[in-house]
């Protein structure tokens, strides 16, 4: 069941506008807005509404009947967005919902097609900077890492119950970590004495397992990323979400994605490329037998990146890659 969050009335307290930017800075904001909006009165979906920065920028550019539907698995993020977007209460609907079920969410609310869909796949500052969420090795907190805190699997479960082979696989495949096997061995050895409960404990194990002369911060980032992807099934959900978006965007509408690591970007690039191809029958076949139609026109030859000034203002934008496709 998807939870609908109604926006507060104008008399209810909202976030202090002066405090918004330090909490959540939307990446590539101007590029997102100019690329996504093709109809100022259309319906747009922000599949990862986060702190509401992109949704706010989109709503600022829409006309009187333009609408944003915001989805997020994280109830805290939806609540923060609810407050931030109070002034747009007639033009926005927010749901705690999984974007992999985008089509179902829209259908449940009587919407058959939309003018555009945005995926901003990174974690928000609200999540990274909250120690109790367990996403960052920079803060001591419980091993959680759930986007949806009502789900059962946590990072603690992965770290303490996965076999050595399973840990090696996720560290290697999701973290692209060269010391995957060494780190998984250290985790197995450590948990034999007592469970690994905290982010600081895990970070210490990782640092002790790898050469001190190596880039330990990068390894920590990779390991935490790998566990987070596993906990939230992020790559599988992304594939389903993109296919759902392609199905619901109307002709001429846009799909805009921002990814922050190569695994996500590879999935986006692959699906966009596949859906931009027509007939795939062998060239010597006299008549097309696949009946495959071109669904997308990819508008970015390569991924767009933030400029140096944006990275200076927001260091978390440094790895962002933006791609745009238009529905045919």
C-alpha positions in Angstrom: 0.0 0.0 0.0 1.4 3.4 -1.0 1.0 6.2 1.6 -0.3 9.6 0.3 1.1 12.6 2.2 -1.1 15.7 2.0 0.7 19.0 2.2 0.2 21.3 5.2 -2.1 24.3 4.9 -0.5 27.7 4.6 -0.9 28.2 8.3 1.2 25.2 9.3 5.0 25.5 10.0 7.3 24.8 7.1 11.1 24.4 6.8 13.0 27.6 7.3 13.8 28.8 3.8 17.2 30.0 4.9 18.2 26.6 6.1 17.2 24.6 3.1 20.3 24.8 0.9 22.8 23.4 3.6 20.4 20.5 4.1 19.6 19.5 0.5 21.2 20.9 -2.6 19.7 19.5 -5.8 22.3 18.4 -8.3 22.3 19.9 -11.8 19.1 21.7 -11.0 18.9 24.0 -14.0 19.8 21.2 -16.5 17.2 18.9 -15.0 14.4 21.5 -15.2 15.2 22.7 -18.7 15.6 19.1 -20.0 12.5 17.6 -18.3 9.8 20.2 -18.8 8.2 20.1 -22.3 4.7 21.2 -21.3 4.3 23.7 -18.4 0.8 22.3 -17.7 1.8 18.7 -17.7 2.2 16.0 -15.0 5.8 15.2 -13.9 7.0 12.4 -11.6 10.0 12.8 -9.3 10.7 9.2 -8.5 13.2 10.0 -5.8 11.8 13.1 -4.3 14.4 13.2 -1.5 14.5 16.6 0.2 12.3 18.1 -2.5 14.9 20.3 -4.2 14.3 19.2 -7.8 10.5 19.0 -7.2 10.5 22.6 -6.0 12.5 23.8 -9.0 10.1 22.0 -11.4 7.0 23.4 -9.7 8.5 26.9 -9.9 8.6 26.5 -13.7 5.2 24.9 -14.2 1.9 26.7 -15.1 -1.2 26.9 -13.0 -2.3 23.4 -13.7 1.1 21.8 -13.9 1.6 18.9 -11.4 4.4 17.1 -9.7 3.9 13.6 -8.2 6.7 12.8 -5.8 7.7 9.3 -4.8 10.2 8.1 -2.2 10.7 4.9 -0.2 12.0 7.0 2.7 9.1 8.3 4.9 11.4 10.9 6.5 12.3 12.3 3.0 8.7 12.5 2.0 7.8 14.3 5.2 10.7 16.8 4.7 9.4 17.4 1.1 5.8 17.8 2.4 7.0 20.8 4.5 9.2 22.2 1.8 6.5 22.2 -0.9 3.7 23.6 1.3 3.2 26.6 -1.0 2.5 24.3 -3.9 -0.1 22.2 -2.1 -2.6 22.3 -5.0 -0.1 21.2 -7.5 1.8 18.3 -5.8 1.0 14.8 -4.5 3.5 12.9 -2.4 3.6 9.2 -1.8 5.9 6.9 0.2 6.2 4.4 -2.7 8.7 2.4 -4.7 9.5 3.8 -8.1 9.9 0.2 -9.4 6.1 0.1 -9.1 5.6 3.5 -10.8 2.9 2.3 -13.2 0.8 0.8 -10.4 1.1 4.0 -8.3 -0.1 6.1 -11.2 -2.9 3.7 -12.1 -4.2 3.7 -8.5 -4.5 7.4 -8.8 -6.2 7.5 -12.2 -3.2 8.6 -14.2 -2.5 6.8 -17.5 0.4 9.0 -18.8 2.8 11.8 -17.8 4.9 14.4 -19.5 8.1 13.5 -17.8 9.9 11.4 -15.2 13.0 12.2 -13.1 15.3 9.8 -11.3 17.9 11.3 -9.0 19.5 8.1 -7.7 21.8 9.4 -5.0 21.2 9.6 -1.3 20.1 13.0 0.0 22.1 14.9 2.7 19.2 14.3 5.1 20.0 10.6 4.8 23.8 10.7 4.7 24.1 13.1 7.6 21.7 11.2 10.0 23.8 8.8 12.1 20.8 6.6 13.0 20.3 5.7 9.4 23.7 4.0 9.1 24.5 5.1 5.5 27.8 6.8 6.2 31.1 5.6 7.6 31.7 9.2 8.7 29.2 8.9 11.6 28.9 6.2 14.2 25.5 4.6 14.1 23.6 1.3 13.8 24.1 -0.8 10.7 20.8 0.0 9.1 21.0 1.5 5.5 17.3 0.9 4.7 15.6 3.4 2.5 12.2 2.0 3.6 12.5 1.5 7.4 9.5 -0.8 7.4 11.4 -3.5 5.5 13.0 -6.3 7.5 16.5 -6.7 6.0 19.1 -4.3 7.3 22.8 -3.8 6.8 23.4 -5.6 10.1 21.7 -8.7 8.6 23.9 -8.6 5.5 27.2 -8.1 7.5 26.4 -10.7 10.2 24.5 -13.5 8.2 25.8 -13.5 4.7 28.4 -16.2 3.9 31.9 -15.2 2.9 31.2 -16.0 -0.8 28.1 -13.8 -0.7 29.9 -10.9 1.0 32.8 -11.2 -1.5 30.3 -11.2 -4.4 28.5 -8.0 -3.3 31.8 -6.2 -2.4 33.2 -7.1 -5.8 30.1 -6.7 -8.0 28.4 -3.8 -6.3 31.4 -2.1 -4.8 33.9 -2.9 -7.5 36.4 -3.4 -4.7 39.8 -5.1 -5.4 40.1 -6.2 -1.8 36.6 -7.8 -1.7 37.8 -11.3 -0.6 40.2 -9.9 2.0 37.5 -7.7 3.6 34.9 -10.4 3.6 37.4 -12.7 5.4 38.0 -10.0 8.0 34.2 -9.6 8.5 33.7 -13.3 9.0 36.5 -13.6 11.5 35.4 -10.6 13.5 31.7 -11.7 13.8 32.8 -15.0 15.2 33.5 -13.2 18.5 30.5 -10.9 18.6 28.0 -9.4 16.1 29.1 -6.4 14.1 26.6 -3.8 15.2 27.8 -0.3 14.2 29.1 1.6 11.2 32.3 2.5 13.1 32.9 -1.1 13.9 32.5 -2.1 10.3 34.7 0.8 9.1 37.4 -0.2 11.5 37.4 -3.7 10.2 37.7 -2.6 6.6 40.5 -0.2 7.4 42.4 -2.9 9.3 41.9 -5.4 6.5 43.5 -3.4 3.6 47.0 -1.9 3.2 47.4 1.4 5.0 49.2 2.9 2.0 46.1 2.4 -0.2 43.1 4.8 -0.7 41.2 3.7 2.5 38.4 6.3 2.1 37.6 5.1 -1.4 37.5 1.5 -0.2 35.2 2.5 2.7 32.9 4.2 0.2 32.8 1.2 -2.0 32.0 -1.3 0.8 29.2 0.9 2.3 27.8 1.4 -1.2 27.8 -2.3 -1.9 26.0 -3.1 1.3 23.4 -0.4 0.7 22.7 -1.6 -2.8 22.2 -5.1 -1.5 19.9 -4.1 1.4 17.7 -2.0 -0.9 17.9 -4.2 -4.1 18.8 -0.9 -5.9 19.9 -2.2 -9.3 16.9 -4.5 -9.9 14.6 -1.7 -8.7 16.2 0.8 -11.1 15.7 -1.5 -14.1 12.1 -2.0 -13.3 11.6 1.7 -12.6 13.1 2.8 -15.9 10.9 0.3 -17.9 7.9 1.6 -16.0 8.8 5.2 -16.8 9.2 4.4 -20.5 5.8 2.9 -20.5 4.0 5.8 -18.9 5.7 8.8 -20.5 3.7 10.2 -23.4 5.1 10.9 -26.9 7.5 13.9 -26.7 7.9 13.5 -23.0 11.3 13.2 -21.3 13.0 10.8 -18.9 15.9 12.4 -17.0 18.3 10.3 -14.8 21.1 11.3 -12.5 23.3 8.5 -11.3 26.3 8.5 -9.0 28.2 5.4 -9.7 29.0 3.4 -12.8 26.7 0.5 -12.1 23.6 2.7 -12.1 24.9 4.7 -15.1 25.6 1.5 -17.0 22.0 0.3 -16.5 20.5 3.6 -17.6 22.8 3.8 -20.7 22.0 0.2 -21.6 18.2 0.5 -21.4 18.2 3.9 -23.2 20.3 2.4 -25.9 18.2 -0.7 -26.3 14.9 1.2 -26.4 16.4 3.6 -29.1 16.9 0.8 -31.6 14.4 -0.5 -34.1 14.5 -3.7 -36.0 17.1 -6.2 -34.7 16.5 -9.0 -37.2 19.5 -10.4 -39.1 20.4 -8.2 -42.0 19.9 -11.0 -44.5 16.2 -11.5 -43.4 14.1 -10.1 -46.3 11.2 -9.0 -44.0 11.3 -7.8 -40.4 10.0 -10.5 -38.0 10.7 -8.9 -34.7 8.2 -6.0 -35.0 10.4 -4.0 -32.8 9.6 -0.3 -32.7 11.9 2.6 -31.6 10.6 3.9 -28.3 13.2 6.5 -27.3 15.4 9.2 -28.8 18.5 9.5 -26.6 19.3 13.2 -26.4 22.7 12.9 -24.6 25.5 11.4 -26.6 27.4 11.0 -23.3 26.5 11.7 -19.7 26.4 15.4 -18.7 28.5 16.3 -15.7 28.4 19.2 -13.2 30.8 22.0 -13.9 33.7 22.9 -11.5 31.7 25.7 -9.9 28.8 23.3 -8.9 31.2 20.8 -7.5 33.0 23.5 -5.5 29.6 24.5 -4.0 28.4 20.9 -3.5 31.1 18.3 -3.3 28.5 15.5 -3.4 27.8 16.5 -7.0 31.2 15.5 -8.2 30.3 12.0 -9.4 26.9 12.8 -10.9 26.1 11.7 -14.5 22.9 13.0 -16.2 21.3 11.3 -19.2 18.1 12.4 -21.1 15.8 10.4 -23.4 12.7 11.5 -25.2 9.7 9.2 -25.8 8.8 8.7 -29.4 
